[in-house]
Amino acid sequence: MADHPALQGAVLIFQGLKGAGILAWLFTAWLLCEREPGTLKRAQTSLLVGGLLRLLGGWSIVLFGRLPPEMVQRLIPKVGFISCVILLFTGVWYLYLLRSQRVREIYAG
């Protein structure tokens, strides 16, 4: 950290965005567990917001850390893979919430 002073701020951004994304996903899970009619759109929105926050958090160190190019080149494949996993996870769940007949029956209202 002493060699890269901007890295401390990038790590704080990383932790904040990832933490907020986790909270958004926990809120989604809570909404779905409550099974209250009319909350499906809110659950879908919080799922997408959580995925976006986690996605942005993953790239914050690369974007704001001001690391040397060789370090960035080593980080990009790892961050890219994690980004793909987050997109896949969020996309699969969003499609399930969007297309499932059972989900529509539970949350209709």
N, CA, C and O atoms as a printed pandas DataFrame, in Angstrom:
     atom_number atom_name residue_name chain_id  residue_number  x_coord  y_coord  z_coord
0              1         N          MET        A               1    0.818   -1.192    0.000
1              2        CA          MET        A               1    0.000    0.000    0.000
2              3         C          MET        A               1    0.867    1.263    0.000
3              4         O          MET        A               1    0.462    2.290   -0.544
4              5         N          ALA        A               2    2.046    1.193    0.601
5              6        CA          ALA        A               2    2.901    2.374    0.658
6              7         C          ALA        A               2    3.377    2.766   -0.735
7              8         O          ALA        A               2    3.545    3.950   -1.025
8              9         N          ASP        A               3    3.595    1.770   -1.603
9             10        CA          ASP        A               3    4.057    2.054   -2.966
10            11         C          ASP        A               3    2.929    2.552   -3.869
11            12         O          ASP        A               3    3.184    3.187   -4.892
12            13         N          HIS        A               4    1.691    2.267   -3.491
13            14        CA          HIS        A               4    0.538    2.635   -4.316
14            15         C          HIS        A               4   -0.525    3.289   -3.427
15            16         O          HIS        A               4   -1.452    2.619   -2.972
16            17         N          PRO        A               5   -0.391    4.598   -3.180
17            18        CA          PRO        A               5   -1.308    5.268   -2.243
18            19         C          PRO        A               5   -2.771    5.246   -2.700
19            20         O          PRO        A               5   -3.666    5.253   -1.855
20            21         N          ALA        A               6   -3.034    5.219   -3.982
21            22        CA          ALA        A               6   -4.417    5.201   -4.466
22            23         C          ALA        A               6   -5.093    3.860   -4.212
23            24         O          ALA        A               6   -6.318    3.751   -4.268
24            25         N          LEU        A               7   -4.288    2.846   -3.933
25            26        CA          LEU        A               7   -4.841    1.518   -3.718
26            27         C          LEU        A               7   -5.738    1.458   -2.478
27            28         O          LEU        A               7   -6.723    0.720   -2.460
28            29         N          GLN        A               8   -5.403    2.225   -1.451
29            30        CA          GLN        A               8   -6.211    2.225   -0.239
30            31         C          GLN        A               8   -7.638    2.715   -0.539
31            32         O          GLN        A               8   -8.608    2.117   -0.074
32            33         N          GLY        A               9   -7.764    3.780   -1.300
33            34        CA          GLY        A               9   -9.088    4.275   -1.685
34            35         C          GLY        A               9   -9.830    3.282   -2.563
35            36         O          GLY        A               9  -11.041    3.109   -2.427
36            37         N          ALA        A              10   -9.106    2.631   -3.463
37            38        CA          ALA        A              10   -9.730    1.641   -4.343
38            39         C          ALA        A              10  -10.240    0.443   -3.542
39            40         O          ALA        A              10  -11.298   -0.107   -3.848
40            41         N          VAL        A              11   -9.491    0.045   -2.523
41            42        CA          VAL        A              11   -9.929   -1.070   -1.679
42            43         C          VAL        A              11  -11.172   -0.671   -0.886
43            44         O          VAL        A              11  -12.075   -1.488   -0.709
44            45         N          LEU        A              12  -11.230    0.564   -0.409
45            46        CA          LEU        A              12  -12.424    1.034    0.298
46            47         C          LEU        A              12  -13.649    1.051   -0.628
47            48         O          LEU        A              12  -14.746    0.669   -0.220
48            49         N          ILE        A              13  -13.453    1.493   -1.864
49            50        CA          ILE        A              13  -14.538    1.477   -2.846
50            51         C          ILE        A              13  -14.963    0.032   -3.109
51            52         O          ILE        A              13  -16.155   -0.269   -3.159
52            53         N          PHE        A              14  -13.992   -0.850   -3.276
53            54        CA          PHE        A              14  -14.256   -2.278   -3.477
54            55         C          PHE        A              14  -15.114   -2.835   -2.344
55            56         O          PHE        A              14  -16.137   -3.473   -2.590
56            57         N          GLN        A              15  -14.695   -2.593   -1.111
57            58        CA          GLN        A              15  -15.417   -3.127    0.045
58            59         C          GLN        A              15  -16.823   -2.532    0.142
59            60         O          GLN        A              15  -17.782   -3.241    0.446
60            61         N          GLY        A              16  -16.937   -1.244   -0.114
61            62        CA          GLY        A              16  -18.246   -0.590   -0.036
62            63         C          GLY        A              16  -19.217   -1.112   -1.076
63            64         O          GLY        A              16  -20.367   -1.417   -0.759
64            65         N          LEU        A              17  -18.760   -1.216   -2.322
65            66        CA          LEU        A              17  -19.637   -1.694   -3.394
66            67         C          LEU        A              17  -19.992   -3.165   -3.219
67            68         O          LEU        A              17  -21.149   -3.550   -3.388
68            69         N          LYS        A              18  -19.004   -3.985   -2.883
69            70        CA          LYS        A              18  -19.284   -5.405   -2.672
70            71         C          LYS        A              18  -20.234   -5.594   -1.487
71            72         O          LYS        A              18  -21.168   -6.393   -1.561
72            73         N          GLY        A              19  -20.001   -4.872   -0.410
73            74        CA          GLY        A              19  -20.876   -4.966    0.761
74            75         C          GLY        A              19  -22.294   -4.511    0.456
75            76         O          GLY        A              19  -23.258   -5.150    0.877
76            77         N          ALA        A              20  -22.424   -3.415   -0.271
77            78        CA          ALA        A              20  -23.751   -2.931   -0.650
78            79         C          ALA        A              20  -24.450   -3.932   -1.568
79            80         O          ALA        A              20  -25.664   -4.114   -1.481
80            81         N          GLY        A              21  -23.689   -4.575   -2.441
81            82        CA          GLY        A              21  -24.261   -5.595   -3.318
82            83         C          GLY        A              21  -24.769   -6.788   -2.536
83            84         O          GLY        A              21  -25.828   -7.337   -2.842
84            85         N          ILE        A              22  -24.015   -7.188   -1.527
85            86        CA          ILE        A              22  -24.440   -8.304   -0.682
86            87         C          ILE        A              22  -25.709   -7.923    0.080
87            88         O          ILE        A              22  -26.631   -8.730    0.194
88            89         N          LEU        A              23  -25.759   -6.698    0.600
89            90        CA          LEU        A              23  -26.961   -6.242    1.302
90            91         C          LEU        A              23  -28.170   -6.220    0.373
91            92         O          LEU        A              23  -29.271   -6.594    0.778
92            93         N          ALA        A              24  -27.975   -5.788   -0.860
93            94        CA          ALA        A              24  -29.082   -5.770   -1.823
94            95         C          ALA        A              24  -29.563   -7.192   -2.094
95            96         O          ALA        A              24  -30.767   -7.424   -2.204
96            97         N          TRP        A              25  -28.644   -8.143   -2.203
97            98        CA          TRP        A              25  -29.045   -9.538   -2.427
98            99         C          TRP        A              25  -29.729  -10.125   -1.199
99           100         O          TRP        A              25  -30.662  -10.917   -1.328
100          101         N          LEU        A              26  -29.273   -9.744   -0.010
101          102        CA          LEU        A              26  -29.949  -10.192    1.205
102          103         C          LEU        A              26  -31.368   -9.625    1.281
103          104         O          LEU        A              26  -32.295  -10.315    1.705
104          105         N          PHE        A              27  -31.532   -8.369    0.869
105          106        CA          PHE        A              27  -32.853   -7.764    0.810
106          107         C          PHE        A              27  -33.736   -8.518   -0.179
107          108         O          PHE        A              27  -34.918   -8.741    0.085
108          109         N          THR        A              28  -33.168   -8.908   -1.310
109          110        CA          THR        A              28  -33.904   -9.711   -2.294
110          111         C          THR        A              28  -34.368  -11.017   -1.680
111          112         O          THR        A              28  -35.528  -11.402   -1.823
112          113         N          ALA        A              29  -33.460  -11.694   -0.998
113          114        CA          ALA        A              29  -33.806  -12.972   -0.368
114          115         C          ALA        A              29  -34.899  -12.776    0.682
115          116         O          ALA        A              29  -35.816  -13.590    0.785
116          117         N          TRP        A              30  -34.803  -11.701    1.455
117          118        CA          TRP        A              30  -35.812  -11.426    2.475
118          119         C          TRP        A              30  -37.180  -11.180    1.827
119          120         O          TRP        A              30  -38.193  -11.705    2.289
120          121         N          LEU        A              31  -37.202  -10.385    0.760
121          122        CA          LEU        A              31  -38.465  -10.138    0.057
122          123         C          LEU        A              31  -39.071  -11.433   -0.464
123          124         O          LEU        A              31  -40.277  -11.651   -0.353
124          125         N          LEU        A              32  -38.238  -12.279   -1.024
125          126        CA          LEU        A              32  -38.745  -13.535   -1.573
126          127         C          LEU        A              32  -39.214  -14.486   -0.475
127          128         O          LEU        A              32  -40.190  -15.212   -0.661
128          129         N          CYS        A              33  -38.533  -14.489    0.657
129          130        CA          CYS        A              33  -38.944  -15.358    1.764
130          131         C          CYS        A              33  -40.254  -14.900    2.394
131          132         O          CYS        A              33  -41.023  -15.728    2.882
132          133         N          GLU        A              34  -40.516  -13.613    2.391
133          134        CA          GLU        A              34  -41.750  -13.088    2.970
134          135         C          GLU        A              34  -42.985  -13.471    2.159
135          136         O          GLU        A              34  -44.081  -13.589    2.708
136          137         N          ARG        A              35  -42.806  -13.666    0.844
137          138        CA          ARG        A              35  -43.891  -14.081   -0.049
138          139         C          ARG        A              35  -45.103  -13.149   -0.004
139          140         O          ARG        A              35  -46.246  -13.605   -0.047
140          141         N          GLU        A              36  -44.851  -11.864    0.083
141          142        CA          GLU        A              36  -45.951  -10.905    0.081
142          143         C          GLU        A              36  -46.316  -10.563   -1.358
143          144         O          GLU        A              36  -45.440  -10.289   -2.179
144          145         N          PRO        A              37  -47.609  -10.581   -1.661
145          146        CA          PRO        A              37  -48.042  -10.206   -3.011
146          147         C          PRO        A              37  -47.612   -8.779   -3.349
147          148         O          PRO        A              37  -47.636   -7.893   -2.496
148          149         N          GLY        A              38  -47.227   -8.576   -4.585
149          150        CA          GLY        A              38  -46.853   -7.248   -5.061
150          151         C          GLY        A              38  -45.404   -6.866   -4.856
151          152         O          GLY        A              38  -45.018   -5.747   -5.196
152          153         N          THR        A              39  -44.581   -7.758   -4.311
153          154        CA          THR        A              39  -43.181   -7.410   -4.047
154          155         C          THR        A              39  -42.211   -7.956   -5.100
155          156         O          THR        A              39  -40.998   -7.797   -4.967
156          157         N          LEU        A              40  -42.738   -8.593   -6.135
157          158        CA          LEU        A              40  -41.854   -9.218   -7.122
158          159         C          LEU        A              40  -40.991   -8.191   -7.850
159          160         O          LEU        A              40  -39.792   -8.411   -8.026
160          161         N          LYS        A              41  -41.575   -7.084   -8.272
161          162        CA          LYS        A              41  -40.783   -6.064   -8.990
162          163         C          LYS        A              41  -39.668   -5.516   -8.106
163          164         O          LYS        A              41  -38.556   -5.282   -8.579
164          165         N          ARG        A              42  -39.959   -5.314   -6.840
165          166        CA          ARG        A              42  -38.944   -4.814   -5.918
166          167         C          ARG        A              42  -37.827   -5.843   -5.754
167          168         O          ARG        A              42  -36.651   -5.485   -5.699
168          169         N          ALA        A              43  -38.195   -7.117   -5.678
169          170        CA          ALA        A              43  -37.187   -8.179   -5.555
170          171         C          ALA        A              43  -36.329   -8.255   -6.815
171          172         O          ALA        A              43  -35.110   -8.409   -6.727
172          173         N          GLN        A              44  -36.952   -8.150   -7.977
173          174        CA          GLN        A              44  -36.195   -8.176   -9.234
174          175         C          GLN        A              44  -35.237   -6.996   -9.305
175          176         O          GLN        A              44  -34.085   -7.145   -9.712
176          177         N          THR        A              45  -35.715   -5.829   -8.908
177          178        CA          THR        A              45  -34.872   -4.632   -8.948
178          179         C          THR        A              45  -33.693   -4.754   -7.996
179          180         O          THR        A              45  -32.563   -4.432   -8.364
180          181         N          SER        A              46  -33.945   -5.215   -6.778
181          182        CA          SER        A              46  -32.842   -5.323   -5.819
182          183         C          SER        A              46  -31.848   -6.405   -6.236
183          184         O          SER        A              46  -30.656   -6.291   -5.951
184          185         N          LEU        A              47  -32.325   -7.446   -6.903
185          186        CA          LEU        A              47  -31.413   -8.465   -7.433
186          187         C          LEU        A              47  -30.476   -7.847   -8.475
187          188         O          LEU        A              47  -29.267   -8.075   -8.443
188          189         N          LEU        A              48  -31.039   -7.069   -9.390
189          190        CA          LEU        A              48  -30.218   -6.432  -10.426
190          191         C          LEU        A              48  -29.265   -5.388   -9.842
191          192         O          LEU        A              48  -28.108   -5.300  -10.254
192          193         N          VAL        A              49  -29.751   -4.602   -8.886
193          194        CA          VAL        A              49  -28.898   -3.594   -8.251
194          195         C          VAL        A              49  -27.746   -4.270   -7.516
195          196         O          VAL        A              49  -26.604   -3.816   -7.599
196          197         N          GLY        A              50  -28.037   -5.345   -6.801
197          198        CA          GLY        A              50  -26.979   -6.080   -6.102
198          199         C          GLY        A              50  -25.934   -6.618   -7.056
199          200         O          GLY        A              50  -24.736   -6.532   -6.786
200          201         N          GLY        A              51  -26.386   -7.179   -8.182
201          202        CA          GLY        A              51  -25.440   -7.680   -9.179
202          203         C          GLY        A              51  -24.582   -6.571   -9.762
203          204         O          GLY        A              51  -23.376   -6.738   -9.945
204          205         N          LEU        A              52  -25.209   -5.436  -10.054
205          206        CA          LEU        A              52  -24.464   -4.301  -10.608
206          207         C          LEU        A              52  -23.436   -3.768   -9.615
207          208         O          LEU        A              52  -22.301   -3.479   -9.993
208          209         N          LEU        A              53  -23.824   -3.637   -8.355
209          210        CA          LEU        A              53  -22.884   -3.155   -7.337
210          211         C          LEU        A              53  -21.698   -4.097   -7.170
211          212         O          LEU        A              53  -20.555   -3.653   -7.061
212          213         N          ARG        A              54  -21.971   -5.388   -7.151
213          214        CA          ARG        A              54  -20.880   -6.365   -7.021
214          215         C          ARG        A              54  -19.988   -6.358   -8.258
215          216         O          ARG        A              54  -18.771   -6.512   -8.152
216          217         N          LEU        A              55  -20.588   -6.181   -9.423
217          218        CA          LEU        A              55  -19.827   -6.115  -10.668
218          219         C          LEU        A              55  -18.894   -4.905  -10.656
219          220         O          LEU        A              55  -17.707   -5.026  -10.959
220          221         N          LEU        A              56  -19.429   -3.752  -10.308
221          222        CA          LEU        A              56  -18.611   -2.537  -10.241
222          223         C          LEU        A              56  -17.543   -2.635   -9.162
223          224         O          LEU        A              56  -16.423   -2.157   -9.344
224          225         N          GLY        A              57  -17.888   -3.248   -8.048
225          226        CA          GLY        A              57  -16.909   -3.416   -6.977
226          227         C          GLY        A              57  -15.708   -4.231   -7.419
227          228         O          GLY        A              57  -14.574   -3.934   -7.042
228          229         N          GLY        A              58  -15.952   -5.244   -8.208
229          230        CA          GLY        A              58  -14.855   -6.079   -8.693
230          231         C          GLY        A              58  -13.864   -5.321   -9.557
231          232         O          GLY        A              58  -12.669   -5.619   -9.546
232          233         N          TRP        A              59  -14.346   -4.358  -10.295
233          234        CA          TRP        A              59  -13.471   -3.594  -11.194
234          235         C          TRP        A              59  -12.871   -2.355  -10.526
235          236         O          TRP        A              59  -12.035   -1.687  -11.135
236          237         N          SER        A              60  -13.268   -2.031   -9.300
237          238        CA          SER        A              60  -12.812   -0.788   -8.680
238          239         C          SER        A              60  -11.305   -0.750   -8.448
239          240         O          SER        A              60  -10.683    0.301   -8.604
240          241         N          ILE        A              61  -10.717   -1.874   -8.082
241          242        CA          ILE        A              61   -9.266   -1.878   -7.844
242          243         C          ILE        A              61   -8.516   -1.689   -9.156
243          244         O          ILE        A              61   -7.512   -0.980   -9.208
244          245         N          VAL        A              62   -9.005   -2.322  -10.208
245          246        CA          VAL        A              62   -8.365   -2.163  -11.524
246          247         C          VAL        A              62   -8.495   -0.719  -12.000
247          248         O          VAL        A              62   -7.542   -0.150  -12.533
248          249         N          LEU        A              63   -9.671   -0.129  -11.807
249          250        CA          LEU        A              63   -9.925    1.211  -12.330
250          251         C          LEU        A              63   -9.313    2.320  -11.484
251          252         O          LEU        A              63   -8.803    3.299  -12.027
252          253         N          PHE        A              64   -9.357    2.179  -10.164
253          254        CA          PHE        A              64   -8.956    3.286   -9.293
254          255         C          PHE        A              64   -7.686    3.040   -8.493
255          256         O          PHE        A              64   -7.240    3.936   -7.776
256          257         N          GLY        A              65   -7.088    1.856   -8.590
257          258        CA          GLY        A              65   -5.915    1.523   -7.792
258          259         C          GLY        A              65   -4.619    2.129   -8.285
259          260         O          GLY        A              65   -3.632    2.170   -7.551
260          261         N          ARG        A              66   -4.612    2.599   -9.517
261          262        CA          ARG        A              66   -3.392    3.159  -10.129
262          263         C          ARG        A              66   -2.204    2.216   -9.970
263          264         O          ARG        A              66   -1.109    2.618   -9.577
264          265         N          LEU        A              67   -2.455    0.961  -10.283
265          266        CA          LEU        A              67   -1.405   -0.055  -10.200
266          267         C          LEU        A              67   -0.590   -0.065  -11.481
267          268         O          LEU        A              67   -1.054    0.423  -12.512
268          269         N          PRO        A              68    0.618   -0.615  -11.433
269          270        CA          PRO        A              68    1.434   -0.731  -12.637
270          271         C          PRO        A              68    0.738   -1.624  -13.672
271          272         O          PRO        A              68   -0.024   -2.520  -13.307
272          273         N          PRO        A              69    0.996   -1.382  -14.950
273          274        CA          PRO        A              69    0.333   -2.149  -16.009
274          275         C          PRO        A              69    0.492   -3.658  -15.883
275          276         O          PRO        A              69   -0.444   -4.394  -16.197
276          277         N          GLU        A              70    1.650   -4.143  -15.433
277          278        CA          GLU        A              70    1.831   -5.587  -15.318
278          279         C          GLU        A              70    0.927   -6.184  -14.231
279          280         O          GLU        A              70    0.466   -7.317  -14.366
280          281         N          MET        A              71    0.675   -5.437  -13.171
281          282        CA          MET        A              71   -0.248   -5.906  -12.136
282          283         C          MET        A              71   -1.690   -5.908  -12.646
283          284         O          MET        A              71   -2.460   -6.829  -12.376
284          285         N          VAL        A              72   -2.029   -4.871  -13.378
285          286        CA          VAL        A              72   -3.378   -4.769  -13.940
286          287         C          VAL        A              72   -3.617   -5.912  -14.920
287          288         O          VAL        A              72   -4.702   -6.493  -14.948
288          289         N          GLN        A              73   -2.608   -6.231  -15.721
289          290        CA          GLN        A              73   -2.749   -7.331  -16.683
290          291         C          GLN        A              73   -2.954   -8.670  -15.983
291          292         O          GLN        A              73   -3.635   -9.546  -16.516
292          293         N          ARG        A              74   -2.381   -8.839  -14.813
293          294        CA          ARG        A              74   -2.599  -10.079  -14.057
294          295         C          ARG        A              74   -3.973  -10.102  -13.386
295          296         O          ARG        A              74   -4.552  -11.169  -13.188
296          297         N          LEU        A              75   -4.490   -8.925  -13.038
297          298        CA          LEU        A              75   -5.784   -8.855  -12.364
298          299         C          LEU        A              75   -6.972   -9.009  -13.315
299          300         O          LEU        A              75   -7.996   -9.581  -12.943
300          301         N          ILE        A              76   -6.835   -8.504  -14.533
301          302        CA          ILE        A              76   -7.970   -8.461  -15.460
302          303         C          ILE        A              76   -8.584   -9.836  -15.727
303          304         O          ILE        A              76   -9.810   -9.940  -15.689
304          305         N          PRO        A              77   -7.822  -10.893  -15.994
305          306        CA          PRO        A              77   -8.483  -12.188  -16.209
306          307         C          PRO        A              77   -9.270  -12.682  -14.990
307          308         O          PRO        A              77  -10.346  -13.263  -15.138
308          309         N          LYS        A              78   -8.739  -12.454  -13.797
309          310        CA          LYS        A              78   -9.429  -12.884  -12.581
310          311         C          LYS        A              78  -10.713  -12.089  -12.370
311          312         O          LYS        A              78  -11.764  -12.654  -12.070
312          313         N          VAL        A              79  -10.614  -10.780  -12.528
313          314        CA          VAL        A              79  -11.792   -9.927  -12.361
314          315         C          VAL        A              79  -12.804  -10.214  -13.464
315          316         O          VAL        A              79  -14.010  -10.195  -13.218
316          317         N          GLY        A              80  -12.328  -10.476  -14.665
317          318        CA          GLY        A              80  -13.225  -10.818  -15.767
318          319         C          GLY        A              80  -13.984  -12.103  -15.498
319          320         O          GLY        A              80  -15.179  -12.189  -15.780
320          321         N          PHE        A              81  -13.303  -13.104  -14.954
321          322        CA          PHE        A              81  -13.963  -14.369  -14.629
322          323         C          PHE        A              81  -15.029  -14.166  -13.556
323          324         O          PHE        A              81  -16.155  -14.645  -13.693
324          325         N          ILE        A              82  -14.669  -13.457  -12.494
325          326        CA          ILE        A              82  -15.633  -13.187  -11.419
326          327         C          ILE        A              82  -16.814  -12.386  -11.961
327          328         O          ILE        A              82  -17.954  -12.623  -11.562
328          329         N          SER        A              83  -16.559  -11.454  -12.855
329          330        CA          SER        A              83  -17.640  -10.672  -13.467
330          331         C          SER        A              83  -18.586  -11.570  -14.243
331          332         O          SER        A              83  -19.803  -11.398  -14.182
332          333         N          CYS        A              84  -18.035  -12.518  -14.964
333          334        CA          CYS        A              84  -18.877  -13.469  -15.716
334          335         C          CYS        A              84  -19.726  -14.315  -14.779
335          336         O          CYS        A              84  -20.891  -14.587  -15.069
336          337         N          VAL        A              85  -19.149  -14.734  -13.653
337          338        CA          VAL        A              85  -19.894  -15.527  -12.672
338          339         C          VAL        A              85  -21.038  -14.698  -12.093
339          340         O          VAL        A              85  -22.159  -15.191  -11.965
340          341         N          ILE        A              86  -20.763  -13.446  -11.746
341          342        CA          ILE        A              86  -21.800  -12.571  -11.197
342          343         C          ILE        A              86  -22.899  -12.338  -12.229
343          344         O          ILE        A              86  -24.083  -12.391  -11.895
344          345         N          LEU        A              87  -22.519  -12.079  -13.474
345          346        CA          LEU        A              87  -23.519  -11.876  -14.524
346          347         C          LEU        A              87  -24.359  -13.123  -14.743
347          348         O          LEU        A              87  -25.574  -13.030  -14.914
348          349         N          LEU        A              88  -23.732  -14.274  -14.738
349          350        CA          LEU        A              88  -24.454  -15.532  -14.924
350          351         C          LEU        A              88  -25.417  -15.783  -13.763
351          352         O          LEU        A              88  -26.584  -16.104  -13.984
352          353         N          PHE        A              89  -24.939  -15.640  -12.548
353          354        CA          PHE        A              89  -25.762  -15.841  -11.357
354          355         C          PHE        A              89  -26.951  -14.895  -11.360
355          356         O          PHE        A              89  -28.092  -15.322  -11.181
356          357         N          THR        A              90  -26.687  -13.616  -11.563
357          358        CA          THR        A              90  -27.762  -12.623  -11.550
358          359         C          THR        A              90  -28.725  -12.856  -12.705
359          360         O          THR        A              90  -29.939  -12.766  -12.523
360          361         N          GLY        A              91  -28.207  -13.151  -13.878
361          362        CA          GLY        A              91  -29.061  -13.369  -15.044
362          363         C          GLY        A              91  -29.969  -14.577  -14.897
363          364         O          GLY        A              91  -31.148  -14.520  -15.249
364          365         N          VAL        A              92  -29.424  -15.671  -14.378
365          366        CA          VAL        A              92  -30.229  -16.884  -14.203
366          367         C          VAL        A              92  -31.350  -16.635  -13.205
367          368         O          VAL        A              92  -32.498  -16.998  -13.460
368          369         N          TRP        A              93  -31.030  -16.022  -12.074
369          370        CA          TRP        A              93  -32.067  -15.750  -11.083
370          371         C          TRP        A              93  -33.089  -14.744  -11.589
371          372         O          TRP        A              93  -34.284  -14.886  -11.327
372          373         N          TYR        A              94  -32.626  -13.728  -12.313
373          374        CA          TYR        A              94  -33.566  -12.739  -12.845
374          375         C          TYR        A              94  -34.522  -13.389  -13.844
375          376         O          TYR        A              94  -35.726  -13.136  -13.809
376          377         N          LEU        A              95  -33.995  -14.213  -14.719
377          378        CA          LEU        A              95  -34.862  -14.910  -15.676
378          379         C          LEU        A              95  -35.843  -15.834  -14.969
379          380         O          LEU        A              95  -37.000  -15.946  -15.374
380          381         N          TYR        A              96  -35.386  -16.491  -13.920
381          382        CA          TYR        A              96  -36.294  -17.345  -13.153
382          383         C          TYR        A              96  -37.422  -16.506  -12.542
383          384         O          TYR        A              96  -38.594  -16.874  -12.630
384          385         N          LEU        A              97  -37.065  -15.391  -11.931
385          386        CA          LEU        A              97  -38.095  -14.535  -11.334
386          387         C          LEU        A              97  -39.017  -13.928  -12.393
387          388         O          LEU        A              97  -40.183  -13.645  -12.120
388          389         N          LEU        A              98  -38.501  -13.737  -13.569
389          390        CA          LEU        A              98  -39.273  -13.122  -14.643
390          391         C          LEU        A              98  -40.219  -14.116  -15.319
391          392         O          LEU        A              98  -41.337  -13.753  -15.684
392          393         N          ARG        A              99  -39.784  -15.355  -15.487
393          394        CA          ARG        A              99  -40.542  -16.302  -16.314
394          395         C          ARG        A              99  -41.278  -17.402  -15.558
395          396         O          ARG        A              99  -42.128  -18.072  -16.144
396          397         N          SER        A             100  -40.987  -17.605  -14.301
397          398        CA          SER        A             100  -41.578  -18.711  -13.570
398          399         C          SER        A             100  -43.071  -18.471  -13.294
399          400         O          SER        A             100  -43.460  -17.440  -12.747
400          401         N          GLN        A             101  -43.878  -19.434  -13.682
401          402        CA          GLN        A             101  -45.319  -19.356  -13.419
402          403         C          GLN        A             101  -45.587  -19.425  -11.913
403          404         O          GLN        A             101  -46.451  -18.718  -11.395
404          405         N          ARG        A             102  -44.850  -20.267  -11.234
405          406        CA          ARG        A             102  -45.029  -20.403   -9.781
406          407         C          ARG        A             102  -44.722  -19.089   -9.069
407          408         O          ARG        A             102  -45.443  -18.693   -8.154
408          409         N          VAL        A             103  -43.669  -18.423   -9.483
409          410        CA          VAL        A             103  -43.301  -17.134   -8.877
410          411         C          VAL        A             103  -44.409  -16.126   -9.123
411          412         O          VAL        A             103  -44.775  -15.383   -8.213
412          413         N          ARG        A             104  -44.950  -16.084  -10.332
413          414        CA          ARG        A             104  -46.047  -15.162  -10.651
414          415         C          ARG        A             104  -47.272  -15.431   -9.787
415          416         O          ARG        A             104  -47.942  -14.498   -9.344
416          417         N          GLU        A             105  -47.565  -16.710   -9.546
417          418        CA          GLU        A             105  -48.714  -17.061   -8.712
418          419         C          GLU        A             105  -48.517  -16.617   -7.267
419          420         O          GLU        A             105  -49.446  -16.109   -6.639
420          421         N          ILE        A             106  -47.315  -16.808   -6.741
421          422        CA          ILE        A             106  -47.029  -16.459   -5.348
422          423         C          ILE        A             106  -47.075  -14.953   -5.138
423          424         O          ILE        A             106  -47.646  -14.477   -4.157
424          425         N          TYR        A             107  -46.472  -14.200   -6.060
425          426        CA          TYR        A             107  -46.300  -12.758   -5.856
426          427         C          TYR        A             107  -47.304  -11.910   -6.624
427          428         O          TYR        A             107  -47.151  -10.690   -6.681
428          429         N          ALA        A             108  -48.314  -12.512   -7.210
429          430        CA          ALA        A             108  -49.324  -11.745   -7.948
430          431         C          ALA        A             108  -50.057  -10.828   -6.972
431          432         O          ALA        A             108  -50.395  -11.206   -5.851
432          433         N          GLY        A             109  -50.283   -9.634   -7.438
433          434        CA          GLY        A             109  -51.018   -8.744   -6.558
434          435         C          GLY        A             109  -50.895   -7.381   -6.933
435          436         O          GLY        A             109  -51.464   -6.507   -6.279
